[in-house]
């Protein structure tokens, strides 16, 4: 599972703001950061044990 993280406040409440020629821009709802640079983290989600 991949999660985008804000480079300023390290919050994960980001959404896609704009694109096209300038590239991707993201907006952080926590600190109002707007920019193209975001941190992408990858987490392993443990699988549920199957019930038999």
C-alpha distance matrix in Angstrom:
0.0 3.8 6.7 10.3 13.0 16.7 18.9 21.7 20.7 17.1 16.3 13.2 15.4 15.6 16.7 17.9 21.6 23.3 23.4 25.9 28.2 26.9 23.3 20.3 21.0 18.9 20.4 19.5 21.0 21.6 23.7 24.4 23.2 23.3 22.5 20.7 19.3 16.0 13.7 10.3 8.3 5.6 5.3 6.2 6.8 10.5 12.1 15.0 18.3 20.2 23.5 26.5
3.8 0.0 3.8 6.8 9.8 13.5 15.5 18.6 18.0 14.4 13.9 10.8 13.2 12.8 14.0 15.0 18.5 20.2 20.3 22.9 24.9 23.4 19.9 16.9 17.5 15.5 17.3 16.5 18.5 19.2 20.9 21.4 19.9 19.9 18.8 16.9 15.5 12.2 10.2 6.6 5.6 4.4 6.3 8.8 10.1 13.9 15.8 18.7 22.1 24.0 27.3 30.3
6.7 3.8 0.0 3.8 6.4 10.1 12.6 15.3 14.4 11.0 10.2 7.1 9.6 9.5 11.3 13.0 16.4 18.5 19.2 22.3 24.3 22.4 19.1 15.8 15.6 13.0 14.2 13.0 14.9 15.4 17.2 17.9 16.5 16.9 16.3 15.1 13.6 10.0 8.2 5.7 5.2 6.3 7.8 11.0 11.9 15.7 17.9 20.4 24.0 26.1 29.1 32.4
10.3 6.8 3.8 0.0 3.8 6.9 9.5 12.3 12.1 9.2 8.6 6.0 8.2 7.0 9.1 10.5 13.4 15.6 16.4 19.7 21.5 19.2 16.1 12.8 12.2 9.5 10.9 10.0 12.6 13.2 14.5 14.8 13.0 13.3 12.5 11.5 10.1 6.4 5.7 4.6 6.3 8.9 11.1 14.6 15.7 19.4 21.8 24.2 27.8 29.9 32.9 36.2
13.0 9.8 6.4 3.8 0.0 3.8 6.4 8.9 8.4 5.4 5.6 4.7 7.7 7.3 10.4 12.3 14.5 17.0 18.2 21.6 23.0 20.2 17.6 14.4 13.0 10.1 10.6 8.7 11.3 11.0 11.8 12.9 11.0 12.2 11.9 11.7 9.5 5.9 4.9 6.1 7.2 10.6 12.4 16.1 17.4 20.9 23.6 26.0 29.5 31.9 34.8 38.2
16.7 13.5 10.1 6.9 3.8 0.0 3.8 5.5 5.8 4.6 5.3 6.3 8.0 7.1 10.3 12.1 13.4 16.0 17.5 21.0 22.1 19.0 16.9 13.9 11.6 8.8 8.6 6.5 9.6 9.0 8.7 9.7 7.5 9.3 9.4 10.2 8.2 5.5 6.3 9.0 10.7 14.2 16.2 19.9 21.1 24.6 27.3 29.6 33.1 35.5 38.3 41.8
18.9 15.5 12.6 9.5 6.4 3.8 0.0 3.8 6.1 5.6 8.2 9.9 11.8 10.8 13.7 14.9 15.7 17.7 18.9 22.0 22.5 19.1 17.3 14.9 12.9 10.9 11.1 9.5 12.7 11.6 10.3 11.5 8.5 10.3 9.5 10.2 7.3 5.7 6.2 9.9 11.6 15.4 17.6 21.4 23.1 26.5 29.5 31.9 35.3 37.9 40.8 44.2
21.7 18.6 15.3 12.3 8.9 5.5 3.8 0.0 3.8 5.8 8.1 10.9 12.2 11.8 14.8 16.4 16.7 19.0 20.7 24.0 24.4 20.9 19.6 17.2 14.5 12.4 11.4 9.2 11.7 9.8 7.7 9.6 7.3 10.2 10.6 12.4 10.1 9.1 10.0 13.4 14.9 18.6 20.4 24.1 25.5 28.7 31.8 34.0 37.4 40.1 42.8 46.3
20.7 18.0 14.4 12.1 8.4 5.8 6.1 3.8 0.0 3.8 5.4 8.9 10.3 11.1 14.6 17.0 17.6 20.5 22.5 26.0 26.9 23.5 22.0 19.2 16.4 13.6 12.0 8.8 10.3 7.6 6.6 9.7 8.7 12.0 13.1 15.0 12.8 10.9 11.1 13.9 14.6 18.0 19.2 22.8 23.8 26.8 29.9 31.8 35.2 38.0 40.5 44.1
17.1 14.4 11.0 9.2 5.4 4.6 5.6 5.8 3.8 0.0 3.8 6.6 9.2 10.1 13.8 16.2 17.6 20.4 22.1 25.6 26.6 23.5 21.4 18.4 16.2 13.3 12.5 9.4 11.3 9.2 9.5 12.0 10.6 13.3 13.7 14.6 12.1 9.3 8.4 10.7 10.9 14.3 15.3 19.0 20.1 23.2 26.3 28.4 31.7 34.5 37.2 40.7
16.3 13.9 10.2 8.6 5.6 5.3 8.2 8.1 5.4 3.8 0.0 3.8 5.7 7.6 11.4 14.4 16.0 19.2 21.3 25.0 26.5 23.6 21.5 18.1 15.7 12.3 10.9 7.4 8.4 6.6 8.3 10.6 10.3 12.8 14.0 15.2 13.4 10.4 10.1 11.6 11.8 14.7 15.4 18.9 19.4 22.5 25.3 27.0 30.5 33.1 35.6 39.2
13.2 10.8 7.1 6.0 4.7 6.3 9.9 10.9 8.9 6.6 3.8 0.0 3.8 5.7 9.2 12.2 14.6 17.8 19.7 23.3 25.2 22.7 20.2 16.6 14.7 11.2 10.5 7.7 8.8 8.5 10.8 12.1 11.7 13.4 14.2 14.7 13.4 9.9 9.5 9.9 10.1 12.5 13.2 16.5 16.7 20.1 22.6 24.4 28.0 30.3 32.9 36.4
15.4 13.2 9.6 8.2 7.7 8.0 11.8 12.2 10.3 9.2 5.7 3.8 0.0 3.8 6.9 10.5 12.5 16.0 18.5 22.2 24.5 22.0 19.8 16.1 13.9 10.1 8.5 5.9 5.8 6.7 9.6 10.2 10.8 12.2 13.9 14.9 14.5 11.6 12.3 12.7 13.4 15.6 16.3 19.4 19.2 22.5 24.6 26.1 29.8 31.8 34.2 37.7
15.6 12.8 9.5 7.0 7.3 7.1 10.8 11.8 11.1 10.1 7.6 5.7 3.8 0.0 3.8 7.0 9.0 12.4 14.7 18.5 20.7 18.3 16.0 12.3 10.1 6.4 5.5 4.4 6.1 8.3 10.0 9.4 9.1 9.4 10.7 11.5 11.6 9.1 10.8 11.4 13.2 15.6 17.1 20.3 20.5 24.0 26.0 27.8 31.6 33.4 36.0 39.4
16.7 14.0 11.3 9.1 10.4 10.3 13.7 14.8 14.6 13.8 11.4 9.2 6.9 3.8 0.0 3.8 6.2 9.6 12.1 15.8 18.4 16.5 14.3 10.6 8.8 5.6 5.5 6.7 7.9 11.0 12.5 10.8 10.7 9.7 10.9 11.4 12.7 10.9 13.0 13.2 15.4 17.4 19.1 22.0 22.0 25.7 27.2 29.0 32.7 34.2 36.8 40.1
17.9 15.0 13.0 10.5 12.3 12.1 14.9 16.4 17.0 16.2 14.4 12.2 10.5 7.0 3.8 0.0 3.8 6.2 8.3 12.0 14.8 13.2 11.0 7.4 6.2 4.7 6.4 9.1 11.0 14.1 14.9 12.6 11.8 9.6 9.9 9.7 11.9 11.0 13.7 13.7 16.5 18.5 20.7 23.6 23.9 27.6 29.0 31.0 34.7 36.0 38.7 41.8
21.6 18.5 16.4 13.4 14.5 13.4 15.7 16.7 17.6 17.6 16.0 14.6 12.5 9.0 6.2 3.8 0.0 3.8 7.3 10.9 13.4 11.5 10.5 7.6 5.3 4.9 5.8 9.4 11.1 14.4 14.4 11.4 10.8 7.9 8.8 9.5 12.4 12.5 15.7 16.5 19.5 21.8 24.1 27.1 27.5 31.2 32.7 34.7 38.4 39.7 42.3 45.5
23.3 20.2 18.5 15.6 17.0 16.0 17.7 19.0 20.5 20.4 19.2 17.8 16.0 12.4 9.6 6.2 3.8 0.0 3.8 7.2 9.7 8.4 7.7 5.9 5.2 7.2 9.1 12.9 14.8 18.0 17.7 14.5 13.3 9.8 9.6 9.4 13.0 13.9 17.3 17.9 21.2 23.4 26.1 29.0 29.6 33.4 34.7 36.8 40.5 41.7 44.5 47.5
23.4 20.3 19.2 16.4 18.2 17.5 18.9 20.7 22.5 22.1 21.3 19.7 18.5 14.7 12.1 8.3 7.3 3.8 0.0 3.8 6.6 6.1 4.9 4.5 6.2 9.2 12.0 15.6 18.0 21.0 20.5 17.5 15.8 12.2 10.8 9.4 13.0 14.3 17.5 17.8 21.4 23.3 26.3 29.1 30.0 33.8 35.0 37.4 40.9 42.0 45.0 47.8
25.9 22.9 22.3 19.7 21.6 21.0 22.0 24.0 26.0 25.6 25.0 23.3 22.2 18.5 15.8 12.0 10.9 7.2 3.8 0.0 3.8 5.7 5.6 7.3 9.7 12.9 15.8 19.4 21.8 24.7 24.2 21.1 19.2 15.6 13.8 12.1 15.6 17.3 20.4 20.5 24.1 25.8 29.0 31.6 32.6 36.3 37.4 39.9 43.3 44.3 47.3 50.0
28.2 24.9 24.3 21.5 23.0 22.1 22.5 24.4 26.9 26.6 26.5 25.2 24.5 20.7 18.4 14.8 13.4 9.7 6.6 3.8 0.0 3.8 5.5 8.8 10.9 14.6 17.5 21.0 23.7 26.4 25.3 22.3 20.0 16.3 14.1 12.3 15.6 18.1 21.2 21.7 25.5 27.4 30.8 33.5 34.9 38.6 39.9 42.6 45.9 47.0 50.2 52.8
26.9 23.4 22.4 19.2 20.2 19.0 19.1 20.9 23.5 23.5 23.6 22.7 22.0 18.3 16.5 13.2 11.5 8.4 6.1 5.7 3.8 0.0 3.8 6.8 8.2 11.9 14.7 18.1 21.1 23.4 22.0 19.1 16.6 13.0 10.5 9.0 12.4 15.1 18.4 19.5 23.3 25.7 29.0 32.0 33.5 37.3 38.9 41.5 45.0 46.4 49.5 52.3
23.3 19.9 19.1 16.1 17.6 16.9 17.3 19.6 22.0 21.4 21.5 20.2 19.8 16.0 14.3 11.0 10.5 7.7 4.9 5.6 5.5 3.8 0.0 3.8 6.6 10.1 13.5 16.7 19.8 22.1 21.2 18.6 16.0 12.6 9.8 7.2 10.4 12.6 15.7 16.3 20.0 22.1 25.5 28.4 29.9 33.7 35.2 38.0 41.4 42.7 45.9 48.7
20.3 16.9 15.8 12.8 14.4 13.9 14.9 17.2 19.2 18.4 18.1 16.6 16.1 12.3 10.6 7.4 7.6 5.9 4.5 7.3 8.8 6.8 3.8 0.0 3.8 6.7 10.3 13.4 16.4 18.8 18.3 15.9 13.5 10.3 8.0 5.5 8.7 10.0 13.1 13.6 17.3 19.5 22.6 25.6 26.9 30.7 32.3 34.9 38.3 39.8 42.8 45.8
21.0 17.5 15.6 12.2 13.0 11.6 12.9 14.5 16.4 16.2 15.7 14.7 13.9 10.1 8.8 6.2 5.3 5.2 6.2 9.7 10.9 8.2 6.6 3.8 0.0 3.8 6.9 10.2 13.2 15.6 14.8 12.2 9.9 6.6 5.0 4.4 7.8 9.0 12.6 13.9 17.4 20.0 22.9 26.2 27.3 31.0 32.9 35.2 38.9 40.5 43.4 46.5
18.9 15.5 13.0 9.5 10.1 8.8 10.9 12.4 13.6 13.3 12.3 11.2 10.1 6.4 5.6 4.7 4.9 7.2 9.2 12.9 14.6 11.9 10.1 6.7 3.8 0.0 3.8 6.7 9.8 12.2 11.9 9.7 7.8 5.5 5.5 6.0 8.0 7.6 11.0 12.2 15.4 18.1 20.6 23.9 24.8 28.5 30.4 32.6 36.3 38.0 40.8 44.1
20.4 17.3 14.2 10.9 10.6 8.6 11.1 11.4 12.0 12.5 10.9 10.5 8.5 5.5 5.5 6.4 5.8 9.1 12.0 15.8 17.5 14.7 13.5 10.3 6.9 3.8 0.0 3.8 6.4 9.0 8.8 6.2 5.6 4.5 6.8 9.0 10.4 9.7 12.7 14.3 17.0 19.8 21.9 25.2 25.7 29.4 31.4 33.3 37.0 38.8 41.4 44.8
19.5 16.5 13.0 10.0 8.7 6.5 9.5 9.2 8.8 9.4 7.4 7.7 5.9 4.4 6.7 9.1 9.4 12.9 15.6 19.4 21.0 18.1 16.7 13.4 10.2 6.7 3.8 0.0 3.8 5.5 5.9 5.0 5.1 6.6 9.0 11.2 11.3 9.7 12.0 13.7 15.7 18.7 20.3 23.7 24.1 27.6 29.8 31.6 35.3 37.4 39.8 43.3
21.0 18.5 14.9 12.6 11.3 9.6 12.7 11.7 10.3 11.3 8.4 8.8 5.8 6.1 7.9 11.0 11.1 14.8 18.0 21.8 23.7 21.1 19.8 16.4 13.2 9.8 6.4 3.8 0.0 3.8 6.0 5.4 7.7 9.5 12.4 14.8 15.1 13.4 15.2 16.7 18.2 20.8 21.8 25.1 24.9 28.2 30.3 31.6 35.4 37.4 39.5 43.1
21.6 19.2 15.4 13.2 11.0 9.0 11.6 9.8 7.6 9.2 6.6 8.5 6.7 8.3 11.0 14.1 14.4 18.0 21.0 24.7 26.4 23.4 22.1 18.8 15.6 12.2 9.0 5.5 3.8 0.0 3.8 6.0 8.1 11.0 13.8 16.2 15.8 13.8 15.1 17.0 17.9 20.8 21.6 24.9 24.9 27.9 30.4 31.7 35.3 37.6 39.8 43.4
23.7 20.9 17.2 14.5 11.8 8.7 10.3 7.7 6.6 9.5 8.3 10.8 9.6 10.0 12.5 14.9 14.4 17.7 20.5 24.2 25.3 22.0 21.2 18.3 14.8 11.9 8.8 5.9 6.0 3.8 0.0 3.9 5.6 9.1 12.0 14.9 14.4 13.3 15.0 17.6 19.0 22.3 23.5 27.0 27.4 30.6 33.2 34.8 38.4 40.8 43.0 46.7
24.4 21.4 17.9 14.8 12.9 9.7 11.5 9.6 9.7 12.0 10.6 12.1 10.2 9.4 10.8 12.6 11.4 14.5 17.5 21.1 22.3 19.1 18.6 15.9 12.2 9.7 6.2 5.0 5.4 6.0 3.9 0.0 3.8 6.3 9.8 13.1 13.6 13.0 15.6 18.0 20.1 23.3 24.9 28.4 28.8 32.2 34.6 36.2 39.9 42.0 44.4 47.9
23.2 19.9 16.5 13.0 11.0 7.5 8.5 7.3 8.7 10.6 10.3 11.7 10.8 9.1 10.7 11.8 10.8 13.3 15.8 19.2 20.0 16.6 16.0 13.5 9.9 7.8 5.6 5.1 7.7 8.1 5.6 3.8 0.0 3.8 6.5 9.8 10.0 9.9 12.8 15.6 18.0 21.4 23.4 27.1 28.0 31.5 34.0 36.0 39.6 41.8 44.4 47.9
23.3 19.9 16.9 13.3 12.2 9.3 10.3 10.2 12.0 13.3 12.8 13.4 12.2 9.4 9.7 9.6 7.9 9.8 12.2 15.6 16.3 13.0 12.6 10.3 6.6 5.5 4.5 6.6 9.5 11.0 9.1 6.3 3.8 0.0 3.8 7.3 8.8 9.6 13.1 15.6 18.6 21.8 24.2 27.8 28.8 32.4 34.7 36.8 40.5 42.4 45.2 48.5
22.5 18.8 16.3 12.5 11.9 9.4 9.5 10.6 13.1 13.7 14.0 14.2 13.9 10.7 10.9 9.9 8.8 9.6 10.8 13.8 14.1 10.5 9.8 8.0 5.0 5.5 6.8 9.0 12.4 13.8 12.0 9.8 6.5 3.8 0.0 3.8 5.6 7.6 11.4 13.9 17.2 20.5 23.3 26.9 28.2 32.0 34.2 36.7 40.3 42.2 45.2 48.4
20.7 16.9 15.1 11.5 11.7 10.2 10.2 12.4 15.0 14.6 15.2 14.7 14.9 11.5 11.4 9.7 9.5 9.4 9.4 12.1 12.3 9.0 7.2 5.5 4.4 6.0 9.0 11.2 14.8 16.2 14.9 13.1 9.8 7.3 3.8 0.0 3.8 6.4 10.0 11.9 15.6 18.6 21.7 25.2 26.8 30.5 32.7 35.4 38.9 40.8 43.9 47.0
19.3 15.5 13.6 10.1 9.5 8.2 7.3 10.1 12.8 12.1 13.4 13.4 14.5 11.6 12.7 11.9 12.4 13.0 13.0 15.6 15.6 12.4 10.4 8.7 7.8 8.0 10.4 11.3 15.1 15.8 14.4 13.6 10.0 8.8 5.6 3.8 0.0 3.8 6.9 9.6 13.0 16.3 19.5 23.1 25.0 28.7 31.1 33.9 37.3 39.5 42.6 45.8
16.0 12.2 10.0 6.4 5.9 5.5 5.7 9.1 10.9 9.3 10.4 9.9 11.6 9.1 10.9 11.0 12.5 13.9 14.3 17.3 18.1 15.1 12.6 10.0 9.0 7.6 9.7 9.7 13.4 13.8 13.3 13.0 9.9 9.6 7.6 6.4 3.8 0.0 3.8 6.4 9.7 13.1 16.0 19.7 21.5 25.1 27.6 30.3 33.7 36.0 39.1 42.3
13.7 10.2 8.2 5.7 4.9 6.3 6.2 10.0 11.1 8.4 10.1 9.5 12.3 10.8 13.0 13.7 15.7 17.3 17.5 20.4 21.2 18.4 15.7 13.1 12.6 11.0 12.7 12.0 15.2 15.1 15.0 15.6 12.8 13.1 11.4 10.0 6.9 3.8 0.0 3.8 6.4 10.0 12.9 16.6 18.7 22.2 25.0 27.8 31.1 33.5 36.7 39.9
10.3 6.6 5.7 4.6 6.1 9.0 9.9 13.4 13.9 10.7 11.6 9.9 12.7 11.4 13.2 13.7 16.5 17.9 17.8 20.5 21.7 19.5 16.3 13.6 13.9 12.2 14.3 13.7 16.7 17.0 17.6 18.0 15.6 15.6 13.9 11.9 9.6 6.4 3.8 0.0 3.8 6.8 10.1 13.5 15.7 19.3 21.8 24.8 28.0 30.3 33.6 36.6
8.3 5.6 5.2 6.3 7.2 10.7 11.6 14.9 14.6 10.9 11.8 10.1 13.4 13.2 15.4 16.5 19.5 21.2 21.4 24.1 25.5 23.3 20.0 17.3 17.4 15.4 17.0 15.7 18.2 17.9 19.0 20.1 18.0 18.6 17.2 15.6 13.0 9.7 6.4 3.8 0.0 3.8 6.6 10.2 12.6 16.0 18.8 21.8 25.0 27.5 30.7 33.8
5.6 4.4 6.3 8.9 10.6 14.2 15.4 18.6 18.0 14.3 14.7 12.5 15.6 15.6 17.4 18.5 21.8 23.4 23.3 25.8 27.4 25.7 22.1 19.5 20.0 18.1 19.8 18.7 20.8 20.8 22.3 23.3 21.4 21.8 20.5 18.6 16.3 13.1 10.0 6.8 3.8 0.0 3.8 6.9 9.6 12.9 15.5 18.8 21.8 24.2 27.6 30.5
5.3 6.3 7.8 11.1 12.4 16.2 17.6 20.4 19.2 15.3 15.4 13.2 16.3 17.1 19.1 20.7 24.1 26.1 26.3 29.0 30.8 29.0 25.5 22.6 22.9 20.6 21.9 20.3 21.8 21.6 23.5 24.9 23.4 24.2 23.3 21.7 19.5 16.0 12.9 10.1 6.6 3.8 0.0 3.8 6.3 9.4 12.4 15.5 18.5 21.1 24.4 27.5
6.2 8.8 11.0 14.6 16.1 19.9 21.4 24.1 22.8 19.0 18.9 16.5 19.4 20.3 22.0 23.6 27.1 29.0 29.1 31.6 33.5 32.0 28.4 25.6 26.2 23.9 25.2 23.7 25.1 24.9 27.0 28.4 27.1 27.8 26.9 25.2 23.1 19.7 16.6 13.5 10.2 6.9 3.8 0.0 3.8 6.3 9.1 12.5 15.1 17.8 21.2 24.1
6.8 10.1 11.9 15.7 17.4 21.1 23.1 25.5 23.8 20.1 19.4 16.7 19.2 20.5 22.0 23.9 27.5 29.6 30.0 32.6 34.9 33.5 29.9 26.9 27.3 24.8 25.7 24.1 24.9 24.9 27.4 28.8 28.0 28.8 28.2 26.8 25.0 21.5 18.7 15.7 12.6 9.6 6.3 3.8 0.0 3.8 6.3 9.3 12.4 15.0 18.2 21.3
10.5 13.9 15.7 19.4 20.9 24.6 26.5 28.7 26.8 23.2 22.5 20.1 22.5 24.0 25.7 27.6 31.2 33.4 33.8 36.3 38.6 37.3 33.7 30.7 31.0 28.5 29.4 27.6 28.2 27.9 30.6 32.2 31.5 32.4 32.0 30.5 28.7 25.1 22.2 19.3 16.0 12.9 9.4 6.3 3.8 0.0 3.8 6.5 9.1 12.1 15.3 18.4
12.1 15.8 17.9 21.8 23.6 27.3 29.5 31.8 29.9 26.3 25.3 22.6 24.6 26.0 27.2 29.0 32.7 34.7 35.0 37.4 39.9 38.9 35.2 32.3 32.9 30.4 31.4 29.8 30.3 30.4 33.2 34.6 34.0 34.7 34.2 32.7 31.1 27.6 25.0 21.8 18.8 15.5 12.4 9.1 6.3 3.8 0.0 3.8 6.3 8.7 12.1 15.1
15.0 18.7 20.4 24.2 26.0 29.6 31.9 34.0 31.8 28.4 27.0 24.4 26.1 27.8 29.0 31.0 34.7 36.8 37.4 39.9 42.6 41.5 38.0 34.9 35.2 32.6 33.3 31.6 31.6 31.7 34.8 36.2 36.0 36.8 36.7 35.4 33.9 30.3 27.8 24.8 21.8 18.8 15.5 12.5 9.3 6.5 3.8 0.0 3.8 6.2 9.0 12.3
18.3 22.1 24.0 27.8 29.5 33.1 35.3 37.4 35.2 31.7 30.5 28.0 29.8 31.6 32.7 34.7 38.4 40.5 40.9 43.3 45.9 45.0 41.4 38.3 38.9 36.3 37.0 35.3 35.4 35.3 38.4 39.9 39.6 40.5 40.3 38.9 37.3 33.7 31.1 28.0 25.0 21.8 18.5 15.1 12.4 9.1 6.3 3.8 0.0 3.8 6.4 9.4
20.2 24.0 26.1 29.9 31.9 35.5 37.9 40.1 38.0 34.5 33.1 30.3 31.8 33.4 34.2 36.0 39.7 41.7 42.0 44.3 47.0 46.4 42.7 39.8 40.5 38.0 38.8 37.4 37.4 37.6 40.8 42.0 41.8 42.4 42.2 40.8 39.5 36.0 33.5 30.3 27.5 24.2 21.1 17.8 15.0 12.1 8.7 6.2 3.8 0.0 3.8 6.4
23.5 27.3 29.1 32.9 34.8 38.3 40.8 42.8 40.5 37.2 35.6 32.9 34.2 36.0 36.8 38.7 42.3 44.5 45.0 47.3 50.2 49.5 45.9 42.8 43.4 40.8 41.4 39.8 39.5 39.8 43.0 44.4 44.4 45.2 45.2 43.9 42.6 39.1 36.7 33.6 30.7 27.6 24.4 21.2 18.2 15.3 12.1 9.0 6.4 3.8 0.0 3.8
26.5 30.3 32.4 36.2 38.2 41.8 44.2 46.3 44.1 40.7 39.2 36.4 37.7 39.4 40.1 41.8 45.5 47.5 47.8 50.0 52.8 52.3 48.7 45.8 46.5 44.1 44.8 43.3 43.1 43.4 46.7 47.9 47.9 48.5 48.4 47.0 45.8 42.3 39.9 36.6 33.8 30.5 27.5 24.1 21.3 18.4 15.1 12.3 9.4 6.4 3.8 0.0
